Structures are given as C-alpha cells and as structure tokens.
Amino acid sequence: MKDYSLHNCHDCNAAPGQQHMDGCDTEHCSVCGGQRMCCDCVGHDKDFAKWTGIWPGFAEATLLGLDLNEFARKGYHDIFFVKKGKDAPQAVSGAPGNSAQQTNGADGPSAHA
C-alpha cells in the first residue's frame, strides 16, 4: 500500500511548505522545470518551488494514471513545475527541463521517504 502522508524532503529535510535548501536534488527549477541543481536558469522562484510534502509530480501523475517516468516523457513537468506568466523568466537553451528526462523516484514518495 502506498504511503500518501506528507513527508519532509528526502534530501534537504525541508518540511511541507518550506523552501528547499540550495543544492537539493529534489527541487525543480521554476524556469525550465528540470532539476534545479542541474540548470543555469536565471530568475528561479524558490517560493514557487517549495516542498509540498509529496514527491514532485507524484500526485499529478497518479491522477493522470501515469508513473513518474511517463509523466516526464510526456513533458508534463513543464506544465506543473514551470512558472508561467508575462513576467516569468525564460529557460536557457539546453536547460534540463527543456527535453524529456528520466525522473528519479518512479515509485513515488514511499521510495524516497
């Protein structure tokens, strides 16, 4: 049975609603949607990318009937993790979120709790 309770971030120990620590491998970039520690995007919004208590994309993928790898292959990270709007910064060319990528934690948060 899957564990649907909220947990602290497995990497930086941020509590639900808190910002990730710099260098956290779980934080997504609000500009490109990729793993924040692997991109060079300018204008990342740490408040937009706060830890929710649930592995990034797990709730959305579950609702869509997908696993996290399929969620990433379909490019849904761009829909859910990229801050949109006229004032939102643009991703740099070649940033990790600009192409489908393998997502860690395909089994959801229970594998990383």
Secondary structure, DSSP 8 states (H G I E B T S, - for coil): ----S----TTT---TTS---TT-SS-B-TTTSSBGGG---S---TTTT---SS-TTHHHHHHHT--HHHHHHTTHHHHHHS--STTS----TT-GGGS----S-TT-GGGT-
